[in-house]
Every structure is written in C-alpha cells, then in structure tokens.
Amino acid sequence: AMATLGSAILGIFWLGSIIPAIAVAVRRMHDQDRSGWWILCPIANIIFLFIDGTPGTNRFGPDPKGRGA
C-alpha cells in the first residue's frame, strides 16, 4: 500500500510540474526569437541553452533583461 501511495504522490508531482516546465521552455525559445515548437527537438535545445536571447524587443515581446536593440 505504501508503494502505491508513493507512486500516486510522484504522479501528482509530475503532472503539476510538466506544464510549468513546458511553459518555461517555450518562453526561453521566445526570448531567442524562435518558435516554441523547437522544444520538440532535444538536440536543438542543448545548443540553444548556451545562446543568449535577442537583445531588445522581438516578435514575442520585450527583452526580459531590459536591454535595448
């Protein structure tokens, strides 16, 4: 019974974490002026992880770091 409770708690935690994790990943792609669909390509995500966002405003909104163009 205890293993089932642990699995249930882990499942609830996973469900509560996956949506915010996807939202953060999409927001990071938008910071770089890329479509959020790029999160479906894991290799690209590793490369994009090390690239800084677009300075200034892009098509997705203002620069979160407040830098000008």
Secondary structure, DSSP 8 states (H G I E B T S, - for coil): -HHHHHHHHHHHHHHHHHHHHHHHHHHHHHHTT--GGGGG-HHHHHHHTTS---SS-BTTBS-TT----
